[in-house]
């Protein structure tokens, strides 16, 4: 009788308290990785469309998942939209590329850490033949030539890092572009390039996305600004004190991966086999002022 009761009690305890599978391990990571939060093994990541459209996302995410055991749930939008998600605590980490908006976000106390990950630069591309005559000009003079010719120009119009960089050039030359020659696509970088190609229009793009899509575009590089229009990418983790429901461990794991030697090596080698040059340059630990 006593043995039967003990056996029954043991079975109840196993059923109610046990049965949970152990969290994925971080085997293979450069340093001992965090264990995913029980019940939420996913890391919710928001990135800019240039990170996705260039193809770099497809290289980094599988490696991140393999090294850490997390599953990345990725949302790709313009920097403004990504920061809006983060401001509500809807993501665990984000990769963005508009420093002024990033710093404003950090000033609200919503971000825990902000670290430089990589960079490339913005270029002006346009239809073959360069009808506005922008080649050989500075970026400011190229924009003046486009405005004077009323040549078709596609703007993202989405408060992304690319959109901010483009509008800063118009502001510097004192020109307010408008219809019918100036059109805001309201879409990401990849789709904006497709629109510009179809409309035989000019637009500002990051180098990585352009060369990643160049094979299917009827567009050429017309201006490579000097000094460069730098495109700096930062990873930001969300402050768990402000947003306790976020997976802080998952967000931190993603940030650490991007900054790790393994992540930095993949970033630096991306595109080299196809284009003979890297499309992004690793920058973990570098001084931003030295890049300008």
C-alpha positions as CSV (number, residue, x, y, z in Angstrom):
1,X,0.0,0.0,0.0
2,X,2.7,2.5,1.0
3,X,4.8,1.5,-2.1
4,X,1.8,2.1,-4.4
5,X,1.2,5.5,-2.9
6,X,4.8,6.5,-3.2
7,X,4.8,5.4,-6.8
8,X,1.7,7.4,-7.6
9,X,3.1,10.5,-5.9
10,X,6.4,10.1,-7.9
11,X,4.4,9.9,-11.2
12,X,2.4,13.0,-10.4
13,X,5.6,15.0,-9.7
14,X,7.2,13.9,-12.9
15,X,4.1,14.9,-14.9
16,X,3.6,18.3,-13.4
17,X,7.2,19.5,-12.8
18,X,9.2,17.7,-15.5
19,X,8.8,17.2,-19.2
20,X,10.3,20.5,-20.4
21,X,13.0,20.1,-23.0
22,X,16.4,21.8,-22.2
23,X,17.0,25.1,-23.9
24,X,19.2,25.0,-27.0
25,X,22.9,25.2,-26.3
26,X,25.3,27.8,-27.6
27,X,27.8,25.4,-28.8
28,X,30.0,26.8,-31.5
29,X,29.7,30.4,-30.4
30,X,32.9,32.4,-30.0
31,X,32.0,32.8,-26.3
32,X,29.5,31.0,-24.1
33,X,26.1,32.2,-25.4
34,X,23.0,32.9,-23.4
35,X,20.4,30.3,-23.0
36,X,17.0,31.2,-24.7
37,X,14.3,32.4,-22.3
38,X,12.0,29.4,-21.4
39,X,8.9,29.6,-23.5
40,X,10.3,32.1,-25.9
41,X,13.3,30.7,-27.8
42,X,12.9,33.2,-30.6
43,X,14.9,36.4,-30.8
44,X,12.8,39.1,-32.4
45,X,15.1,41.2,-34.7
46,X,14.2,44.3,-36.7
47,X,16.5,45.4,-39.5
48,X,16.7,47.9,-42.3
49,X,15.6,46.9,-45.8
50,X,19.1,47.5,-47.1
51,X,20.4,44.8,-44.8
52,X,17.8,42.4,-46.3
53,X,17.8,43.6,-49.9
54,X,21.6,43.4,-50.2
55,X,21.4,39.7,-49.4
56,X,23.6,40.0,-46.3
57,X,20.7,39.0,-44.0
58,X,20.5,35.6,-45.7
59,X,24.1,35.0,-44.9
60,X,24.3,36.2,-41.3
61,X,21.0,34.9,-39.8
62,X,21.6,31.2,-40.5
63,X,25.1,31.5,-39.0
64,X,23.7,33.4,-35.9
65,X,21.1,30.7,-35.4
66,X,23.6,27.9,-35.7
67,X,26.1,29.4,-33.3
68,X,23.6,30.5,-30.6
69,X,20.6,28.1,-30.7
70,X,18.2,31.0,-31.1
71,X,15.6,31.3,-33.9
72,X,15.6,34.8,-35.4
73,X,12.2,36.3,-36.2
74,X,13.2,39.1,-38.6
75,X,11.2,42.2,-39.6
76,X,12.7,44.4,-42.3
77,X,11.6,48.0,-42.7
78,X,13.1,51.5,-43.0
79,X,15.0,52.8,-40.0
80,X,12.1,55.1,-38.9
81,X,9.6,52.2,-38.9
82,X,12.1,49.9,-37.1
83,X,12.7,52.5,-34.4
84,X,9.0,52.9,-34.0
85,X,8.6,49.2,-33.3
86,X,11.5,49.3,-30.8
87,X,9.9,52.3,-29.0
88,X,7.0,50.0,-28.2
89,X,9.2,47.2,-27.0
90,X,8.1,45.0,-29.9
91,X,11.6,43.8,-30.8
92,X,14.6,42.5,-28.8
93,X,17.3,44.1,-31.0
94,X,17.6,46.2,-34.1
95,X,20.1,47.0,-36.8
96,X,19.6,50.5,-38.2
97,X,21.5,53.2,-40.2
98,X,20.5,56.7,-39.4
99,X,22.6,58.0,-36.5
100,X,20.5,61.1,-35.6
101,X,17.3,59.0,-35.2
102,X,19.2,56.4,-33.3
103,X,20.6,58.8,-30.8
104,X,17.2,60.3,-30.3
105,X,15.9,56.8,-29.6
106,X,18.7,56.2,-27.1
107,X,17.9,59.5,-25.3
108,X,14.4,58.2,-24.5
109,X,16.0,55.4,-22.4
110,X,14.5,52.6,-24.5
111,X,17.8,51.3,-25.7
112,X,20.3,49.4,-23.6
113,X,23.4,49.5,-25.8
114,X,24.3,50.9,-29.3
115,X,27.3,49.6,-31.1
116,X,28.8,50.3,-34.5
117,X,28.7,47.1,-36.6
118,X,29.7,48.0,-40.2
119,X,29.5,50.6,-42.9
120,X,29.5,51.2,-46.6
121,X,28.5,54.4,-48.5
122,X,25.7,56.0,-50.5
123,X,26.0,56.4,-54.3
124,X,23.9,58.0,-57.0
125,X,22.6,55.7,-59.7
126,X,20.7,56.5,-62.8
127,X,19.6,55.3,-66.3
128,X,22.2,54.3,-68.9
129,X,23.4,57.4,-70.9
130,X,23.0,59.7,-67.8
131,X,20.5,62.0,-69.5
132,X,20.9,64.7,-66.7
133,X,24.7,64.8,-67.1
134,X,25.6,63.9,-63.6
135,X,28.8,62.0,-64.1
136,X,32.0,63.8,-63.0
137,X,30.1,66.2,-60.8
138,X,29.9,66.5,-57.0
139,X,26.8,65.0,-55.5
140,X,25.4,68.5,-54.9
141,X,26.0,69.6,-58.5
142,X,24.6,66.3,-59.7
143,X,21.4,67.0,-57.8
144,X,21.3,70.5,-59.2
145,X,21.6,69.1,-62.7
146,X,18.8,66.6,-62.1
147,X,16.5,69.4,-60.8
148,X,17.4,71.7,-63.7
149,X,16.6,68.9,-66.2
150,X,13.5,67.8,-64.2
151,X,14.9,64.3,-64.7
152,X,12.9,61.5,-63.0
153,X,14.1,60.9,-59.5
154,X,12.8,58.2,-57.1
155,X,13.0,58.9,-53.3
156,X,12.2,56.3,-50.7
157,X,10.2,58.8,-48.7
158,X,10.1,56.5,-45.7
159,X,12.4,58.2,-43.1
160,X,15.0,55.5,-43.6
161,X,18.7,56.2,-43.4
162,X,18.8,56.4,-47.2
163,X,15.9,58.8,-47.3
164,X,17.5,61.1,-44.7
165,X,20.8,61.1,-46.5
166,X,19.1,62.0,-49.8
167,X,17.0,64.8,-48.4
168,X,20.0,66.2,-46.7
169,X,21.6,66.8,-50.1
170,X,18.5,68.6,-51.4
171,X,18.5,70.8,-48.2
172,X,22.2,71.6,-48.7
173,X,21.6,73.0,-52.2
174,X,18.4,74.8,-51.3
175,X,16.1,72.9,-53.7
176,X,12.7,71.5,-52.8
177,X,12.0,68.7,-55.3
178,X,8.5,68.0,-56.4
179,X,6.1,66.3,-58.8
180,X,5.9,65.3,-61.5
181,X,9.6,64.5,-61.8
182,X,10.3,63.7,-58.2
183,X,8.4,60.7,-56.8
184,X,8.4,59.0,-53.4
185,X,8.1,55.3,-53.7
186,X,7.4,54.6,-50.0
187,X,9.1,51.3,-50.3
188,X,12.4,49.6,-49.3
189,X,15.7,50.0,-51.1
190,X,15.4,46.9,-53.3
191,X,11.9,47.8,-54.6
192,X,12.9,51.5,-55.0
193,X,15.8,50.4,-57.3
194,X,13.3,48.3,-59.4
195,X,11.0,51.3,-59.7
196,X,13.9,53.6,-60.7
197,X,15.1,51.1,-63.3
198,X,11.6,50.8,-64.8
199,X,11.1,54.6,-64.8
200,X,14.6,55.4,-66.1
201,X,15.1,57.5,-63.0
202,X,17.9,58.5,-60.6
203,X,18.1,57.7,-56.9
204,X,20.4,57.5,-54.0
205,X,21.2,53.9,-52.8
206,X,23.6,52.2,-50.5
207,X,26.4,50.5,-52.4
208,X,25.6,47.0,-51.0
209,X,22.0,46.8,-52.1
210,X,22.8,48.2,-55.6
211,X,25.5,45.8,-56.4
212,X,23.5,42.9,-54.8
213,X,20.7,43.7,-57.3
214,X,22.7,45.2,-60.2
215,X,22.2,42.1,-62.5
216,X,18.5,42.8,-62.8
217,X,18.6,46.6,-63.0
218,X,19.0,49.0,-66.0
219,X,20.9,51.4,-63.8
220,X,24.5,52.6,-63.6
221,X,26.6,54.3,-61.0
222,X,26.8,58.0,-62.0
223,X,28.3,59.6,-58.9
224,X,30.4,58.2,-56.1
225,X,30.5,61.2,-53.7
226,X,33.8,62.5,-52.4
227,X,34.1,62.7,-49.5
228,X,32.0,59.6,-49.1
229,X,28.4,59.8,-47.9
230,X,29.0,57.2,-45.2
231,X,26.3,54.7,-44.3
232,X,26.9,53.6,-40.7
233,X,25.1,50.6,-39.2
234,X,24.5,50.2,-35.5
235,X,23.0,47.4,-33.5
236,X,20.8,48.4,-30.6
237,X,19.5,46.2,-27.8
238,X,16.4,47.0,-25.9
239,X,16.5,48.0,-22.2
240,X,14.8,45.1,-20.3
241,X,14.1,47.4,-17.3
242,X,11.8,49.5,-19.6
243,X,10.4,46.6,-21.5
244,X,10.4,43.5,-19.3
245,X,8.6,41.3,-21.8
246,X,11.4,41.5,-24.3
247,X,13.8,38.6,-24.7
248,X,16.9,40.6,-23.5
249,X,19.1,37.5,-23.7
250,X,18.1,36.9,-27.3
251,X,18.7,40.5,-28.3
252,X,22.0,40.6,-26.6
253,X,23.0,37.3,-28.3
254,X,22.3,38.9,-31.7
255,X,24.3,42.0,-30.9
256,X,27.3,40.0,-29.6
257,X,27.2,37.8,-32.7
258,X,27.4,40.8,-35.1
259,X,30.3,42.2,-33.1
260,X,32.1,38.8,-32.8
261,X,35.1,37.9,-35.0
262,X,32.9,35.3,-36.8
263,X,30.1,37.8,-37.6
264,X,32.6,40.5,-38.6
265,X,34.4,38.1,-40.9
266,X,31.2,37.2,-42.7
267,X,30.3,40.9,-43.1
268,X,33.7,41.7,-44.5
269,X,33.7,38.8,-47.0
270,X,30.2,39.3,-48.2
271,X,30.1,40.0,-52.0
272,X,33.8,39.6,-52.5
273,X,33.5,36.5,-54.6
274,X,30.9,38.0,-56.9
275,X,32.0,41.6,-57.2
276,X,35.7,41.5,-56.3
277,X,35.1,43.8,-53.4
278,X,33.2,43.7,-50.1
279,X,29.8,45.4,-50.1
280,X,30.0,46.2,-46.4
281,X,33.0,46.8,-44.2
282,X,33.2,45.5,-40.6
283,X,33.6,48.2,-38.0
284,X,33.2,46.7,-34.5
285,X,35.2,48.7,-32.0
286,X,36.2,51.4,-34.5
287,X,36.1,55.1,-34.0
288,X,33.4,56.5,-36.2
289,X,35.2,59.9,-36.6
290,X,38.1,58.1,-38.1
291,X,35.9,56.6,-40.9
292,X,34.8,60.0,-42.2
